[in-house]
Amino acid sequence: MSHGHGVSGVLADRDLGAAHGVAPKGWHVDDRCLNCDIARQLAPGMIGYKEGGEYGGLSTVIRQPETQADVELMYQAAHACPTRSVHPPADKWDADSDPYPKALDEDGTVLLCGHASPQNYGATSYLLRRPDGTAMMIDTPRWRPALARRYEQKAGKVTDVLITHLDHVAHARKYADAFKARLWIHEGDLHSLPDADHVIRGTDPVEIGPGVIAHPFPGHTKGTTLFIADEKFCFSGDTFFWSNSQQTLEVAHSVVYDSIRTLAESVARGAEELTFEWVLPGHGDLRHLPAGEMRERMRGLARRSATYPAEEIDYGAVRY
């Protein structure tokens, strides 16, 4: 696989074998959009920003799908959308249209869960497969018992549910109980998930399992934590993401609950201490780059974020 892919490019590459035919028209996005960005990532060039309106960042269909491969990308967006705002023509859903969980990388180490939850503000969640046949879930999709069964059938026995921060805690206990898994969160955000049974404390890295390290990363919230697997995959929660508008790593500086200064300090420290090739965020696009280039992007982000002023919380102001 070539480097520099975002989620749409990776998934499109994996679907190039799809038949190319005339696609039905009539796809649309309703007005319940949250500006979580997930549909724009998964169906680029077809779902984009809606101009105008009182609330910024809404999505709309900017181009109808033209091929079967396009249709598959639209269904990926539709089955991931937290508000179920992406609709096929006449709301007729193909019975086999749900692709999730869907392998992201060539080896199938990381899978997208899809089915984002509005209670987690539409955050992307992931399954991380381990060499021993088990898996970990990072943040959680909407809760459905059938989804829990489906995820384990595809990914393997889920041993751990890892929560990056306080506003991604919805459904965490239900999934942990369904999997009989350990449930992890940092003490800084423990008030949002007081029944977590494994608490990350302080600022030192913590080994979750072989090759999987929790790195406390305060700033977005006091207890925000990154999870890095095999020095390759960085599950960054809402700390930083790949910005398609800026074509580099960025932070959502209009959505910071703790301190933008603390977040900038965490990014600066992480630029020197962390090694990874994939940034896998809760919101915003993902990206695969060589580790050295990713480190340089982190250093650039540290310099920029140190200049950002504190702002009022404004979800609509985020431009991914």
N, C-alpha and C positions, 0 to 999 in steps of 0.2 A: 504494500500500500504506500502511496506517496504521502509525504508529510504535508501539513498545512490544511488538512481537512477540518471543516466544521461538521456538525451533526448531519446537516442536509447532504453535504457532499459524500460523507461516509455511507449514509444509507442509500443514496442514489447509486453509488458505485456498486453496492451489494445487490441492487435491483436491476442492473442493466440487462439481465436476461429476460425481463418482462416483455411480453408481446406488445407491439406498437400498433395501435388501432385508433379509431376515432372515439374520443371520450365523450360521454354525455355532458351537456351543459346544465347549469342551474345550481352549482355549488354556491353557498353563501355563508356569511358569518352574522349571527344575530347580535343584538346590542347588549348582551350580558358580559362581553369581553372584560377581562381583568387587567390587561396589559402585563400578563405573566411572560409573554414572548414565545411560549412553547410552539404555537401553531406557525408562527413566522419562521422559526428555526426548521421545522419539519417539512414545510411546503414553501420553500423560498421561491420568489418570483411569481408565485400564485397567491399567497397570502402575505399582505404587507400592511403598512400603516394606513389608517384612515385619516384623511386630512380634516381639520376643523373639529368642531364639537367642544362641549364644555370640559370634557375629561380627555386629557392627552393620552396617546399611546394605544388607542383602540385599533383592532385589526379588521381588515376587510379583504374580500377576494379581489385581487387586482388583475388576475388572468385566470380564465377557466382552464382546467387540465385539457391537454391535447392528445395525450397518449395514455396507454394503460399504465406505464411507469409513473406518469403524472398522477393518475387516479390513485395509485398505491400510496404515493406521498401524501395526497389529500386525506386518505383514510388514516394514515399514521397521525396526521395532525388532529383529525376528528376524534380518534380514540384516545388521544392524549389530553385534549382540551379539558380543563377542570370544570368549565361551565357548560360543556357540551354545546358550544356555540357554533361549531363548524358543522354544516349540514350538507349531505349529498342531495342530488336532485330529487325533489318530491319527498325528501326524507326517507328514501328507500335505501336501506343499509344492506350491502351484500353480506350473506351469512358468514362467509369466511374472511371478512375484511379486517378483523382485528389481528395485528401482527405481533402483539406483545405477549411475553417479554421478547425483545428483539436484540440480537447480538449487535454490538457496536463495532468492536475491533475484529480483525481477521481471526484471532484465536478464540473468540467468543468468551474472553475473560470477563468483559463487562457487558451487561444487558440493560437496555432501557426498560423501565417498568411500564411506561405509558400511564394512562388512567390517572392523571394528576388530580389532586384533591383541591377543591376550593377552600377547604379549611386549612390547607398549607399554602394558600395563595398561589396554587398552580405550580408548585415547585416540581422540578424534574427529580425523580428518584431512580436509584440504580440497584442492580444486583451485581455483586462481585464474586465470581466463581474462584474457588481456591483449588490448588493442585490435589488435595485429598478428596475431592468430590463434594465438599461442602460449599456453602456460599454465605455471604453477608449482604444485608440490605442497608443501603445508605439513604436516609430519609424515607418517607413512606408515600405510596400512592393512596388513592381513595380506598376505603375498606370494603372489601367483598370477600366472604369466605371462599368463593370460587376462585378469586384471583390469588389468594394465598396458596390454594392447592395448585393452581396453574404455575405459579412462580417456582414452587419447589419441584414440580415435575420437570421443569425446563432447566433450572439452575442447580438443583441439588438441595440437600438438607440445609436450611438456613439456621446458622448457629448464633448469629449476632445481628441486632438491629442498631445501627449507629445514627445518632441524631446530631446534625451539625449545629443547630441552635434553636432558640425558643419558639420561633413561629413555624417550625416544621415538625412539631411534636404530635399533631393530630394523627390518630390511628396507630401510634407507635406501640402502645400497650396491647392493642388488639392483635397486631401482627406478631409481636413478641410472644404473646400467649399462644397464638395459633401455631407458631413455629417451635414453641418451647425454647425460645432463644434468649440470650442475654440482651438486656436493653441498656444502652450507654448514652450518657449526656455529661456535659461539664458542669461542675458545681456552680458556676456563675449563672447558669440558666436552669438550675435544678428546680426552682420554684415553678417552672412551667411544666415539669414532668416529675413530681415528687415521688412517684412510685418506680422510678428507674432503679434497677438493682445493681448497676455498675456505674460509679461516678468517677469521672476524670477530675483530678484536683491539681491546683497550682498551674504552673506554666511549663513544666517539663514534659517532653514527649512520653507517651504511654503505649506500650505494645499491646494491641488488641488480639493479635494472633500472628503466626509466622508471616513476616513480610508486610504486615499491616500496622501502621503507626498512627496514633492520634496526636495531632499537634495543636495545642491550645493557641488560638489566634484571635484575641479580643479586638473589638473595634466596632464591627457591625452590631454585635451584642457583647455583653461582658463574658458570656460563656461560649462564644462561637469557637468551633473546633474544625480543623481540616483533618481529613483522613487520607493518608498516602499509602498506596499499595505497591510494593515491589520497586520503589523509586521510579515508578512509571505513571501511575494513575493518581491524580490529585482531585479528590472530591471536595470542592471548595465551598459548598453551601452558597451563601449570599455574600461572601467576602469579595471575590473578584470573578470575572467571566471574560470570555472573548467577545469584544464589541464589534459587530459587523459594521456599525457606522464609523468607528474609528480604526478598525482593522488592527487592533492590538488588545492587550489585556486592559480591563477597566474595572473600577468600582462603581457601585450605584450610590453616588455621594448624596443624592437626595433622599436616600432611605438608610439612615444610620441611627440606630437606637442608643448606642453607647457613646462613641466619640470618634470623629473623623481623624483627629490627631492620633489617637490610639491605633486606629485602623492603619494609618499611614506608617506608624512605627512597626506594626506587625508585618506589613508588606515588606518594609525595608529589611527586617530581620529574616523573613522568609526567603527573600531574594538571595541571601547568602547561605542559608542553612538548608533549604529544601531542594531536592532533586526530583523532577518529574517531567514527563513528556506530554501528558494529556491533562488539560484543565477540564473538569467535569462539574459545572456549577448547578445550583438550584434554578437560577434564572440567567438568561443570556445564553449565548451559544457556547458550545464546547470547541476545543481546538487541539490538534495533535501537531507538535513541533519537536525538533531535536531538543534534548535537555539543555544544551548550552544556549540555544536561542531562547528557550522559555525563561531561562535565568536572566538573560538580558532584557526580555520583555518585563519581567518582574522588577528589575532595577529601574527601568523607565517608569513603570507604574508608581514605584516608591517615590521617585522625584516629583511626579505630577501630583500624586495624592497629598503630598506634604504641603501643597499650595492651595488645596481645596478648603473653602470656608465651611463652618458649620451651617447647616440649612434646616429648615422645617421639613418634616416628613412629607413627601409628595410622591406617591407611586406614579402618578400620571406624568411626572416630569422625566422619568427615566427613559432614555433612548438607547436601546440595546445595540 
